[in-house]
């Protein structure tokens, strides 16, 4: 049996996915990227293979993507995360749409046409605003587990106004809010609003919107807030954090000349 | 795509001769400043150089020095020194690199040319604000520091149609420069000498244009990154026979490349426009990166900015006023958009890269919606790269390269 793998070595986490020729997902895995990209790729790949029953790496065609894409020596090819996210998203939503991916250190807005081709893309500028790193920093400042942000935001009755672009200055703003005795949940909701605003500034949001990425996977309430702001529904793929890895796996079918490639 | 393959930049043979004439230029400047045999004028790169040459000045261009500080990456250490005396990290990084280098008593000239100990001390500082206000602030710093007179021209900016009134005001301002320049140089203004200088600059400019237009061929014989180096003589030696001879030599070599089907990029697949300033500290790196992806960056606003088509020895003052006013950077958004559109058609380009240089708003034309408008109009993709001409603190290597690679992947699927 042929297996097709996509490994997405992102700035924060490494994702691996294994699919078959029919593009069915057989296994997947996520772990921290840490400081050794090659080791983190190995770990994610091994776990995904175990899930999928792919025992022999030779059975597997591998495409690597993400910041660490050049650190996978056994990859048959590499593609940028922008191409892979677009391919992964189009797999689930095969019509024209705009994909918003919020990752650990970057956010992307990718326009995809009816044929699945990218017509444009934008990445955040050299700044953590509107990315997972922003949420991590704020969670750390407030000594709140990252996994609890979503629940807190959902509980909030109000949302504080955050004025600054800058992650560090936002930290200072938050200190002032704490001094004023504002509820932490309201602060977190304000932080979510800040992330949404940064994304909305990147491009105009026309047509169908799909959201993916680790921040989306772990914070479904942020997607709900985004929908409220846009005034319409947003599509989210089944494994939002693995969209790039899935796109890479789909490319690996193409390079093997697999089904319908 | 994606695998690291070796990239070899094809050497332009004429470059050896360029290095020689650039060395001669700097040694002559240095000698003039040291023995006072000729007065030295510092002049903005798109300034009234011909007037200065006609009055017998040796002309030094601080912007050329700024580019050298960027290309050698000395700028990285110099910029903070200027920031520390109140020159913001958000203003022109040529200015902050150059002032910082002065404060640190450093210059790439010392490294490149044995025996040169520093910048040629000016007798006068001459600016033209046609590019931006920063050039005036830059030379003003030296004026205060060295107690040297500063004079110049204020050009109307962001203009569409060029009016006679605007040009007459420039001519008047140039005429007003003559008495102080005569006094400093000790030479009387001679219109025939100005005609000679304008005629030489015109010829240099025509040849430089031909050099750049060789890239209309496919494969294009010279990359944008090569051209930023090759333009040195057009900047600092226009108004001389030396520059003309150099561009005749270079043009011959590029024409030969074209005749033999030799491109700057092996297996040229895509042809791109570079809008905005170069990232001087990353020229080689960028050049090699694009070669790896069989992508040729071959046309630019920046290199075209030293084409002065209106020079006319029969009417030197008015033609200089026109030539230095009609350039891209002085013009309004509509003019700029049409200008790029025209080049995209003539050079058969597949996409446009906009360099958003953090410290150079005047040369960052992505900021008022132009990429989006051109994408729609031309049906080709654009990409904005965040960076800077000299301040590499504003440049994220990984992000820039991922963006470029993704852009090329997008072109491949078009």
Interface residues (C-beta under 8 A of the other chain):
Chain A: X67 X69 X70 X77 X78 X79 X80 X81 X82 X83 X106 X117 X118 X119 X120 X121 X122 X123 X125 X126
Chain B: X1 X2 X3 X4 X375 X381 X382 X384 X386 X394 X395 X396 X398 X399 X402 X403 X405 X406 X409 X410 X413 X414
